[in-house]
Amino acid sequence: MLVIAGTITIDPTNRDKAIEAAIWMMAETRKEPGNAAYVFSADFEDPAVFQLFEQWESQAALDEHFAAPHMARFQALLGELGVKDVSVQKYEVVSVGPVR
């Protein structure tokens, strides 16, 4: 399993547009084969910051996501949101279990 997690910082005056774009992107991405989770979360304290969390069954599924038409459209939308910083990492998960 792969986990993608990080933050995207935008111009806070575009927060409502960013939320609309994120809701659309979540709906489209969750339809993709190999996607187990895809969530944007808005920071409650900083209106410019959004968290991203994704789970993918394989690198092949993630590669297909990057090539999807909705991903290209979303990247174009990001350009309209005044993105100031993107810090996103990929993690390869070798085991999963309950938190104790």
Summary of the structure (lengths in Angstrom):
residues: 100
radius of gyration: 13.9
end to end distance: 21.0
largest distance: 42.5
contacts: 266
relative contact order: 0.31
helix: 39%
strand: 32%
